Amino acid sequence: MFDFLFVNEAEVYINTSQKKEIFISEFFEQIKAELPKAYVQNKDIFQSNNELSFTAPPFRYVWNGWNIFNPITKAEFKFSQVSNLLQLNTRMCFKEFFLVALALSFASIPGFIIGAYAYSIAWLIGLWLLFYGGSRLINNIRMEGFIKRIISKTEKHKTPPRTLEDVWKEDKEFINAVFVPAFLEDDK
């Protein structure tokens, strides 16, 4: 119901020269290589053909430094085909970070009780704007760069050469339309 408070969703459209399946598997492999740095264990990573999701252990950002996945409690990366492009839908949950900010906001209650309204209001504004809002903003900017870096690394890997059989399976209608009439003309 209140997902908008702690969930970010984004769409990225990717024009790749690689086969869809190879691109997606390489993309997911690079994300899975980053997850152990954020203390996400293999048992918490779920992958299907076009989707990768993970659940992170609680409060790992306290001891883990500045990893890109630190403030994220859960994440989903899902690919779909949109005409000639791959569409990457991302969904990241910051629920744990939200709850920490909510708990810290209760520290302003004594200030309101003793009449230090300015300090209490400053604490609340600073907490929510800088700690929570700033963390989400920084994470969104870093995640965008992270995804672009993974896409460029994935694109640099060369796909294996396509055989005529692969071309035939993928582009059967194209081959029929272009090459078959040429063969028919030679027979005449």
mmCIF file of the C-alpha atoms, coordinates in Angstrom:
data_MODEL
# 
_entry.id   MODEL 
# 
loop_
_atom_site.group_PDB 
_atom_site.id 
_atom_site.type_symbol 
_atom_site.label_atom_id 
_atom_site.label_alt_id 
_atom_site.label_comp_id 
_atom_site.label_asym_id 
_atom_site.label_entity_id 
_atom_site.label_seq_id 
_atom_site.pdbx_PDB_ins_code 
_atom_site.Cartn_x 
_atom_site.Cartn_y 
_atom_site.Cartn_z 
_atom_site.occupancy 
_atom_site.B_iso_or_equiv 
_atom_site.pdbx_formal_charge 
_atom_site.auth_seq_id 
_atom_site.auth_comp_id 
_atom_site.auth_asym_id 
_atom_site.auth_atom_id 
_atom_site.pdbx_PDB_model_num 
ATOM 1   C CA . MET A 1 1   ? 0.000  0.000   0.000   1.00 0.00 ? 1   MET A CA 1 
ATOM 2   C CA . PHE A 1 2   ? 2.746  2.453   0.911   1.00 0.00 ? 2   PHE A CA 1 
ATOM 3   C CA . ASP A 1 3   ? 5.351  0.964   -1.421  1.00 0.00 ? 3   ASP A CA 1 
ATOM 4   C CA . PHE A 1 4   ? 6.084  4.383   -2.928  1.00 0.00 ? 4   PHE A CA 1 
ATOM 5   C CA . LEU A 1 5   ? 7.809  5.333   0.337   1.00 0.00 ? 5   LEU A CA 1 
ATOM 6   C CA . PHE A 1 6   ? 10.538 2.745   0.028   1.00 0.00 ? 6   PHE A CA 1 
ATOM 7   C CA . VAL A 1 7   ? 10.482 1.203   -3.483  1.00 0.00 ? 7   VAL A CA 1 
ATOM 8   C CA . ASN A 1 8   ? 12.166 2.535   -6.624  1.00 0.00 ? 8   ASN A CA 1 
ATOM 9   C CA . GLU A 1 9   ? 11.220 1.212   -10.021 1.00 0.00 ? 9   GLU A CA 1 
ATOM 10  C CA . ALA A 1 10  ? 12.991 2.027   -13.269 1.00 0.00 ? 10  ALA A CA 1 
ATOM 11  C CA . GLU A 1 11  ? 13.041 0.936   -16.904 1.00 0.00 ? 11  GLU A CA 1 
ATOM 12  C CA . VAL A 1 12  ? 16.087 0.799   -19.147 1.00 0.00 ? 12  VAL A CA 1 
ATOM 13  C CA . TYR A 1 13  ? 15.911 0.099   -22.876 1.00 0.00 ? 13  TYR A CA 1 
ATOM 14  C CA . ILE A 1 14  ? 18.952 -1.651  -24.332 1.00 0.00 ? 14  ILE A CA 1 
ATOM 15  C CA . ASN A 1 15  ? 19.867 -2.030  -27.989 1.00 0.00 ? 15  ASN A CA 1 
ATOM 16  C CA . THR A 1 16  ? 22.318 -4.910  -28.110 1.00 0.00 ? 16  THR A CA 1 
ATOM 17  C CA . SER A 1 17  ? 24.117 -6.562  -30.978 1.00 0.00 ? 17  SER A CA 1 
ATOM 18  C CA . GLN A 1 18  ? 24.373 -9.828  -29.045 1.00 0.00 ? 18  GLN A CA 1 
ATOM 19  C CA . LYS A 1 19  ? 21.887 -12.640 -28.853 1.00 0.00 ? 19  LYS A CA 1 
ATOM 20  C CA . LYS A 1 20  ? 19.307 -11.861 -26.224 1.00 0.00 ? 20  LYS A CA 1 
ATOM 21  C CA . GLU A 1 21  ? 19.990 -14.966 -24.118 1.00 0.00 ? 21  GLU A CA 1 
ATOM 22  C CA . ILE A 1 22  ? 23.764 -14.441 -24.081 1.00 0.00 ? 22  ILE A CA 1 
ATOM 23  C CA . PHE A 1 23  ? 23.431 -10.768 -23.161 1.00 0.00 ? 23  PHE A CA 1 
ATOM 24  C CA . ILE A 1 24  ? 21.023 -11.503 -20.299 1.00 0.00 ? 24  ILE A CA 1 
ATOM 25  C CA . SER A 1 25  ? 23.126 -14.327 -18.858 1.00 0.00 ? 25  SER A CA 1 
ATOM 26  C CA . GLU A 1 26  ? 26.323 -12.218 -18.982 1.00 0.00 ? 26  GLU A CA 1 
ATOM 27  C CA . PHE A 1 27  ? 24.481 -9.266  -17.428 1.00 0.00 ? 27  PHE A CA 1 
ATOM 28  C CA . PHE A 1 28  ? 23.207 -11.418 -14.557 1.00 0.00 ? 28  PHE A CA 1 
ATOM 29  C CA . GLU A 1 29  ? 26.627 -13.010 -14.036 1.00 0.00 ? 29  GLU A CA 1 
ATOM 30  C CA . GLN A 1 30  ? 28.175 -9.579  -13.551 1.00 0.00 ? 30  GLN A CA 1 
ATOM 31  C CA . ILE A 1 31  ? 25.508 -8.567  -11.029 1.00 0.00 ? 31  ILE A CA 1 
ATOM 32  C CA . LYS A 1 32  ? 25.936 -11.857 -9.161  1.00 0.00 ? 32  LYS A CA 1 
ATOM 33  C CA . ALA A 1 33  ? 29.686 -11.181 -9.020  1.00 0.00 ? 33  ALA A CA 1 
ATOM 34  C CA . GLU A 1 34  ? 29.006 -7.904  -7.151  1.00 0.00 ? 34  GLU A CA 1 
ATOM 35  C CA . LEU A 1 35  ? 26.524 -9.300  -4.625  1.00 0.00 ? 35  LEU A CA 1 
ATOM 36  C CA . PRO A 1 36  ? 29.004 -11.145 -2.334  1.00 0.00 ? 36  PRO A CA 1 
ATOM 37  C CA . LYS A 1 37  ? 30.673 -7.775  -1.677  1.00 0.00 ? 37  LYS A CA 1 
ATOM 38  C CA . ALA A 1 38  ? 27.361 -6.698  -0.111  1.00 0.00 ? 38  ALA A CA 1 
ATOM 39  C CA . TYR A 1 39  ? 27.169 -9.900  1.968   1.00 0.00 ? 39  TYR A CA 1 
ATOM 40  C CA . VAL A 1 40  ? 24.382 -11.327 -0.187  1.00 0.00 ? 40  VAL A CA 1 
ATOM 41  C CA . GLN A 1 41  ? 24.774 -15.095 -0.140  1.00 0.00 ? 41  GLN A CA 1 
ATOM 42  C CA . ASN A 1 42  ? 24.050 -17.450 -3.028  1.00 0.00 ? 42  ASN A CA 1 
ATOM 43  C CA . LYS A 1 43  ? 21.063 -18.933 -1.200  1.00 0.00 ? 43  LYS A CA 1 
ATOM 44  C CA . ASP A 1 44  ? 19.430 -15.474 -1.264  1.00 0.00 ? 44  ASP A CA 1 
ATOM 45  C CA . ILE A 1 45  ? 19.830 -15.042 -5.042  1.00 0.00 ? 45  ILE A CA 1 
ATOM 46  C CA . PHE A 1 46  ? 17.074 -16.335 -7.323  1.00 0.00 ? 46  PHE A CA 1 
ATOM 47  C CA . GLN A 1 47  ? 17.481 -16.494 -11.085 1.00 0.00 ? 47  GLN A CA 1 
ATOM 48  C CA . SER A 1 48  ? 15.297 -17.626 -13.945 1.00 0.00 ? 48  SER A CA 1 
ATOM 49  C CA . ASN A 1 49  ? 15.817 -17.095 -17.680 1.00 0.00 ? 49  ASN A CA 1 
ATOM 50  C CA . ASN A 1 50  ? 14.915 -13.414 -17.769 1.00 0.00 ? 50  ASN A CA 1 
ATOM 51  C CA . GLU A 1 51  ? 14.811 -12.474 -14.082 1.00 0.00 ? 51  GLU A CA 1 
ATOM 52  C CA . LEU A 1 52  ? 17.250 -12.089 -11.195 1.00 0.00 ? 52  LEU A CA 1 
ATOM 53  C CA . SER A 1 53  ? 16.199 -11.177 -7.673  1.00 0.00 ? 53  SER A CA 1 
ATOM 54  C CA . PHE A 1 54  ? 17.889 -11.170 -4.303  1.00 0.00 ? 54  PHE A CA 1 
ATOM 55  C CA . THR A 1 55  ? 17.177 -10.541 -0.650  1.00 0.00 ? 55  THR A CA 1 
ATOM 56  C CA . ALA A 1 56  ? 19.934 -9.000  1.440   1.00 0.00 ? 56  ALA A CA 1 
ATOM 57  C CA . PRO A 1 57  ? 20.705 -9.812  5.067   1.00 0.00 ? 57  PRO A CA 1 
ATOM 58  C CA . PRO A 1 58  ? 19.588 -7.234  7.649   1.00 0.00 ? 58  PRO A CA 1 
ATOM 59  C CA . PHE A 1 59  ? 21.748 -4.263  8.674   1.00 0.00 ? 59  PHE A CA 1 
ATOM 60  C CA . ARG A 1 60  ? 24.746 -5.210  6.566   1.00 0.00 ? 60  ARG A CA 1 
ATOM 61  C CA . TYR A 1 61  ? 25.332 -1.553  5.640   1.00 0.00 ? 61  TYR A CA 1 
ATOM 62  C CA . VAL A 1 62  ? 26.511 -0.930  9.214   1.00 0.00 ? 62  VAL A CA 1 
ATOM 63  C CA . TRP A 1 63  ? 29.742 -2.891  8.634   1.00 0.00 ? 63  TRP A CA 1 
ATOM 64  C CA . ASN A 1 64  ? 29.969 -3.020  4.855   1.00 0.00 ? 64  ASN A CA 1 
ATOM 65  C CA . GLY A 1 65  ? 31.163 0.429   3.870   1.00 0.00 ? 65  GLY A CA 1 
ATOM 66  C CA . TRP A 1 66  ? 30.070 1.991   0.604   1.00 0.00 ? 66  TRP A CA 1 
ATOM 67  C CA . ASN A 1 67  ? 28.809 -0.896  -1.534  1.00 0.00 ? 67  ASN A CA 1 
ATOM 68  C CA . ILE A 1 68  ? 26.144 -0.018  -4.098  1.00 0.00 ? 68  ILE A CA 1 
ATOM 69  C CA . PHE A 1 69  ? 23.754 -2.682  -2.800  1.00 0.00 ? 69  PHE A CA 1 
ATOM 70  C CA . ASN A 1 70  ? 24.028 -1.683  0.888   1.00 0.00 ? 70  ASN A CA 1 
ATOM 71  C CA . PRO A 1 71  ? 20.793 0.267   1.325   1.00 0.00 ? 71  PRO A CA 1 
ATOM 72  C CA . ILE A 1 72  ? 18.787 -2.185  -0.804  1.00 0.00 ? 72  ILE A CA 1 
ATOM 73  C CA . THR A 1 73  ? 16.771 -4.797  1.085   1.00 0.00 ? 73  THR A CA 1 
ATOM 74  C CA . LYS A 1 74  ? 15.374 -6.578  -1.986  1.00 0.00 ? 74  LYS A CA 1 
ATOM 75  C CA . ALA A 1 75  ? 15.902 -6.104  -5.696  1.00 0.00 ? 75  ALA A CA 1 
ATOM 76  C CA . GLU A 1 76  ? 14.560 -7.494  -8.938  1.00 0.00 ? 76  GLU A CA 1 
ATOM 77  C CA . PHE A 1 77  ? 16.063 -7.220  -12.411 1.00 0.00 ? 77  PHE A CA 1 
ATOM 78  C CA . LYS A 1 78  ? 13.727 -8.440  -15.145 1.00 0.00 ? 78  LYS A CA 1 
ATOM 79  C CA . PHE A 1 79  ? 14.275 -8.443  -18.912 1.00 0.00 ? 79  PHE A CA 1 
ATOM 80  C CA . SER A 1 80  ? 11.570 -8.430  -21.560 1.00 0.00 ? 80  SER A CA 1 
ATOM 81  C CA . GLN A 1 81  ? 11.573 -7.941  -25.316 1.00 0.00 ? 81  GLN A CA 1 
ATOM 82  C CA . VAL A 1 82  ? 10.086 -4.708  -26.701 1.00 0.00 ? 82  VAL A CA 1 
ATOM 83  C CA . SER A 1 83  ? 10.268 -4.749  -30.506 1.00 0.00 ? 83  SER A CA 1 
ATOM 84  C CA . ASN A 1 84  ? 14.024 -4.800  -31.283 1.00 0.00 ? 84  ASN A CA 1 
ATOM 85  C CA . LEU A 1 85  ? 15.100 -3.660  -27.816 1.00 0.00 ? 85  LEU A CA 1 
ATOM 86  C CA . LEU A 1 86  ? 15.579 -5.387  -24.497 1.00 0.00 ? 86  LEU A CA 1 
ATOM 87  C CA . GLN A 1 87  ? 13.696 -3.741  -21.653 1.00 0.00 ? 87  GLN A CA 1 
ATOM 88  C CA . LEU A 1 88  ? 15.260 -4.027  -18.204 1.00 0.00 ? 88  LEU A CA 1 
ATOM 89  C CA . ASN A 1 89  ? 12.813 -3.395  -15.366 1.00 0.00 ? 89  ASN A CA 1 
ATOM 90  C CA . THR A 1 90  ? 14.405 -2.830  -11.984 1.00 0.00 ? 90  THR A CA 1 
ATOM 91  C CA . ARG A 1 91  ? 12.660 -2.753  -8.639  1.00 0.00 ? 91  ARG A CA 1 
ATOM 92  C CA . MET A 1 92  ? 14.624 -1.945  -5.499  1.00 0.00 ? 92  MET A CA 1 
ATOM 93  C CA . CYS A 1 93  ? 13.264 -1.908  -1.974  1.00 0.00 ? 93  CYS A CA 1 
ATOM 94  C CA . PHE A 1 94  ? 14.730 0.373   0.699   1.00 0.00 ? 94  PHE A CA 1 
ATOM 95  C CA . LYS A 1 95  ? 12.386 -0.795  3.458   1.00 0.00 ? 95  LYS A CA 1 
ATOM 96  C CA . GLU A 1 96  ? 15.128 -1.402  6.026   1.00 0.00 ? 96  GLU A CA 1 
ATOM 97  C CA . PHE A 1 97  ? 16.654 2.028   5.428   1.00 0.00 ? 97  PHE A CA 1 
ATOM 98  C CA . PHE A 1 98  ? 13.176 3.562   5.762   1.00 0.00 ? 98  PHE A CA 1 
ATOM 99  C CA . LEU A 1 99  ? 12.592 1.793   9.091   1.00 0.00 ? 99  LEU A CA 1 
ATOM 100 C CA . VAL A 1 100 ? 15.972 2.952   10.429  1.00 0.00 ? 100 VAL A CA 1 
ATOM 101 C CA . ALA A 1 101 ? 15.129 6.547   9.480   1.00 0.00 ? 101 ALA A CA 1 
ATOM 102 C CA . LEU A 1 102 ? 11.703 6.172   11.114  1.00 0.00 ? 102 LEU A CA 1 
ATOM 103 C CA . ALA A 1 103 ? 13.268 4.808   14.311  1.00 0.00 ? 103 ALA A CA 1 
ATOM 104 C CA . LEU A 1 104 ? 15.840 7.615   14.402  1.00 0.00 ? 104 LEU A CA 1 
ATOM 105 C CA . SER A 1 105 ? 13.086 10.188  13.969  1.00 0.00 ? 105 SER A CA 1 
ATOM 106 C CA . PHE A 1 106 ? 11.753 9.185   17.391  1.00 0.00 ? 106 PHE A CA 1 
ATOM 107 C CA . ALA A 1 107 ? 14.908 10.751  18.832  1.00 0.00 ? 107 ALA A CA 1 
ATOM 108 C CA . SER A 1 108 ? 13.280 14.145  18.240  1.00 0.00 ? 108 SER A CA 1 
ATOM 109 C CA . ILE A 1 109 ? 10.468 13.454  20.736  1.00 0.00 ? 109 ILE A CA 1 
ATOM 110 C CA . PRO A 1 110 ? 12.471 14.576  23.820  1.00 0.00 ? 110 PRO A CA 1 
ATOM 111 C CA . GLY A 1 111 ? 13.275 17.832  22.035  1.00 0.00 ? 111 GLY A CA 1 
ATOM 112 C CA . PHE A 1 112 ? 9.582  18.529  21.529  1.00 0.00 ? 112 PHE A CA 1 
ATOM 113 C CA . ILE A 1 113 ? 8.879  17.657  25.168  1.00 0.00 ? 113 ILE A CA 1 
ATOM 114 C CA . ILE A 1 114 ? 11.465 20.102  26.566  1.00 0.00 ? 114 ILE A CA 1 
ATOM 115 C CA . GLY A 1 115 ? 10.518 22.828  24.103  1.00 0.00 ? 115 GLY A CA 1 
ATOM 116 C CA . ALA A 1 116 ? 13.527 22.691  21.770  1.00 0.00 ? 116 ALA A CA 1 
ATOM 117 C CA . TYR A 1 117 ? 11.298 22.766  18.737  1.00 0.00 ? 117 TYR A CA 1 
ATOM 118 C CA . ALA A 1 118 ? 13.862 24.228  16.339  1.00 0.00 ? 118 ALA A CA 1 
ATOM 119 C CA . TYR A 1 119 ? 16.400 21.485  17.074  1.00 0.00 ? 119 TYR A CA 1 
ATOM 120 C CA . SER A 1 120 ? 13.802 18.767  16.849  1.00 0.00 ? 120 SER A CA 1 
ATOM 121 C CA . ILE A 1 121 ? 12.464 20.041  13.536  1.00 0.00 ? 121 ILE A CA 1 
ATOM 122 C CA . ALA A 1 122 ? 15.999 20.479  12.196  1.00 0.00 ? 122 ALA A CA 1 
ATOM 123 C CA . TRP A 1 123 ? 16.784 16.890  13.263  1.00 0.00 ? 123 TRP A CA 1 
ATOM 124 C CA . LEU A 1 124 ? 13.708 15.533  11.486  1.00 0.00 ? 124 LEU A CA 1 
ATOM 125 C CA . ILE A 1 125 ? 14.278 17.518  8.297   1.00 0.00 ? 125 ILE A CA 1 
ATOM 126 C CA . GLY A 1 126 ? 17.958 16.635  8.208   1.00 0.00 ? 126 GLY A CA 1 
ATOM 127 C CA . LEU A 1 127 ? 17.255 13.012  8.948   1.00 0.00 ? 127 LEU A CA 1 
ATOM 128 C CA . TRP A 1 128 ? 14.646 12.537  6.248   1.00 0.00 ? 128 TRP A CA 1 
ATOM 129 C CA . LEU A 1 129 ? 16.171 14.795  3.588   1.00 0.00 ? 129 LEU A CA 1 
ATOM 130 C CA . LEU A 1 130 ? 19.838 13.973  4.051   1.00 0.00 ? 130 LEU A CA 1 
ATOM 131 C CA . PHE A 1 131 ? 19.886 10.481  5.503   1.00 0.00 ? 131 PHE A CA 1 
ATOM 132 C CA . TYR A 1 132 ? 16.966 8.825   3.766   1.00 0.00 ? 132 TYR A CA 1 
ATOM 133 C CA . GLY A 1 133 ? 16.299 11.025  0.739   1.00 0.00 ? 133 GLY A CA 1 
ATOM 134 C CA . GLY A 1 134 ? 19.981 11.656  0.086   1.00 0.00 ? 134 GLY A CA 1 
ATOM 135 C CA . SER A 1 135 ? 20.832 7.987   0.368   1.00 0.00 ? 135 SER A CA 1 
ATOM 136 C CA . ARG A 1 136 ? 18.122 7.029   -2.106  1.00 0.00 ? 136 ARG A CA 1 
ATOM 137 C CA . LEU A 1 137 ? 19.125 9.789   -4.516  1.00 0.00 ? 137 LEU A CA 1 
ATOM 138 C CA . ILE A 1 138 ? 22.801 8.837   -4.353  1.00 0.00 ? 138 ILE A CA 1 
ATOM 139 C CA . ASN A 1 139 ? 21.908 5.179   -4.752  1.00 0.00 ? 139 ASN A CA 1 
ATOM 140 C CA . ASN A 1 140 ? 19.760 5.901   -7.818  1.00 0.00 ? 140 ASN A CA 1 
ATOM 141 C CA . ILE A 1 141 ? 22.593 7.849   -9.434  1.00 0.00 ? 141 ILE A CA 1 
ATOM 142 C CA . ARG A 1 142 ? 25.150 5.162   -8.591  1.00 0.00 ? 142 ARG A CA 1 
ATOM 143 C CA . MET A 1 143 ? 22.821 2.359   -9.729  1.00 0.00 ? 143 MET A CA 1 
ATOM 144 C CA . GLU A 1 144 ? 22.297 4.057   -13.088 1.00 0.00 ? 144 GLU A CA 1 
ATOM 145 C CA . GLY A 1 145 ? 26.073 4.250   -13.555 1.00 0.00 ? 145 GLY A CA 1 
ATOM 146 C CA . PHE A 1 146 ? 26.461 0.667   -12.356 1.00 0.00 ? 146 PHE A CA 1 
ATOM 147 C CA . ILE A 1 147 ? 23.900 -0.628  -14.865 1.00 0.00 ? 147 ILE A CA 1 
ATOM 148 C CA . LYS A 1 148 ? 25.510 1.379   -17.691 1.00 0.00 ? 148 LYS A CA 1 
ATOM 149 C CA . ARG A 1 149 ? 28.922 -0.047  -16.747 1.00 0.00 ? 149 ARG A CA 1 
ATOM 150 C CA . ILE A 1 150 ? 27.556 -3.605  -16.752 1.00 0.00 ? 150 ILE A CA 1 
ATOM 151 C CA . ILE A 1 151 ? 25.883 -3.043  -20.126 1.00 0.00 ? 151 ILE A CA 1 
ATOM 152 C CA . SER A 1 152 ? 29.100 -1.714  -21.645 1.00 0.00 ? 152 SER A CA 1 
ATOM 153 C CA . LYS A 1 153 ? 31.136 -4.632  -20.191 1.00 0.00 ? 153 LYS A CA 1 
ATOM 154 C CA . THR A 1 154 ? 28.565 -7.101  -21.475 1.00 0.00 ? 154 THR A CA 1 
ATOM 155 C CA . GLU A 1 155 ? 28.575 -5.505  -24.934 1.00 0.00 ? 155 GLU A CA 1 
ATOM 156 C CA . LYS A 1 156 ? 32.390 -5.712  -25.103 1.00 0.00 ? 156 LYS A CA 1 
ATOM 157 C CA . HIS A 1 157 ? 32.276 -9.493  -24.801 1.00 0.00 ? 157 HIS A CA 1 
ATOM 158 C CA . LYS A 1 158 ? 32.101 -10.825 -28.298 1.00 0.00 ? 158 LYS A CA 1 
ATOM 159 C CA . THR A 1 159 ? 29.397 -13.320 -29.049 1.00 0.00 ? 159 THR A CA 1 
ATOM 160 C CA . PRO A 1 160 ? 30.551 -16.528 -30.663 1.00 0.00 ? 160 PRO A CA 1 
ATOM 161 C CA . PRO A 1 161 ? 30.394 -16.420 -34.455 1.00 0.00 ? 161 PRO A CA 1 
ATOM 162 C CA . ARG A 1 162 ? 26.973 -17.308 -35.768 1.00 0.00 ? 162 ARG A CA 1 
ATOM 163 C CA . THR A 1 163 ? 26.787 -20.324 -37.985 1.00 0.00 ? 163 THR A CA 1 
ATOM 164 C CA . LEU A 1 164 ? 24.533 -20.527 -40.986 1.00 0.00 ? 164 LEU A CA 1 
ATOM 165 C CA . GLU A 1 165 ? 22.345 -22.903 -38.968 1.00 0.00 ? 165 GLU A CA 1 
ATOM 166 C CA . ASP A 1 166 ? 21.917 -20.248 -36.227 1.00 0.00 ? 166 ASP A CA 1 
ATOM 167 C CA . VAL A 1 167 ? 21.031 -17.642 -38.840 1.00 0.00 ? 167 VAL A CA 1 
ATOM 168 C CA . TRP A 1 168 ? 18.564 -20.054 -40.409 1.00 0.00 ? 168 TRP A CA 1 
ATOM 169 C CA . LYS A 1 169 ? 16.833 -20.726 -37.067 1.00 0.00 ? 169 LYS A CA 1 
ATOM 170 C CA . GLU A 1 170 ? 16.562 -17.041 -36.166 1.00 0.00 ? 170 GLU A CA 1 
ATOM 171 C CA . ASP A 1 171 ? 15.949 -15.474 -39.553 1.00 0.00 ? 171 ASP A CA 1 
ATOM 172 C CA . LYS A 1 172 ? 14.138 -18.193 -41.461 1.00 0.00 ? 172 LYS A CA 1 
ATOM 173 C CA . GLU A 1 173 ? 11.584 -15.820 -42.984 1.00 0.00 ? 173 GLU A CA 1 
ATOM 174 C CA . PHE A 1 174 ? 14.297 -13.350 -43.989 1.00 0.00 ? 174 PHE A CA 1 
ATOM 175 C CA . ILE A 1 175 ? 16.340 -16.063 -45.693 1.00 0.00 ? 175 ILE A CA 1 
ATOM 176 C CA . ASN A 1 176 ? 13.241 -17.351 -47.510 1.00 0.00 ? 176 ASN A CA 1 
ATOM 177 C CA . ALA A 1 177 ? 12.354 -13.888 -48.714 1.00 0.00 ? 177 ALA A CA 1 
ATOM 178 C CA . VAL A 1 178 ? 15.841 -12.879 -49.871 1.00 0.00 ? 178 VAL A CA 1 
ATOM 179 C CA . PHE A 1 179 ? 17.775 -15.977 -50.880 1.00 0.00 ? 179 PHE A CA 1 
ATOM 180 C CA . VAL A 1 180 ? 15.151 -18.351 -52.199 1.00 0.00 ? 180 VAL A CA 1 
ATOM 181 C CA . PRO A 1 181 ? 14.113 -16.160 -55.124 1.00 0.00 ? 181 PRO A CA 1 
ATOM 182 C CA . ALA A 1 182 ? 17.789 -15.913 -56.174 1.00 0.00 ? 182 ALA A CA 1 
ATOM 183 C CA . PHE A 1 183 ? 18.068 -19.702 -56.247 1.00 0.00 ? 183 PHE A CA 1 
ATOM 184 C CA . LEU A 1 184 ? 14.875 -19.963 -58.260 1.00 0.00 ? 184 LEU A CA 1 
ATOM 185 C CA . GLU A 1 185 ? 16.218 -17.543 -60.864 1.00 0.00 ? 185 GLU A CA 1 
ATOM 186 C CA . ASP A 1 186 ? 19.408 -19.643 -61.260 1.00 0.00 ? 186 ASP A CA 1 
ATOM 187 C CA . ASP A 1 187 ? 17.317 -22.750 -61.967 1.00 0.00 ? 187 ASP A CA 1 
ATOM 188 C CA . LYS A 1 188 ? 15.519 -21.139 -64.903 1.00 0.00 ? 188 LYS A CA 1 
# 
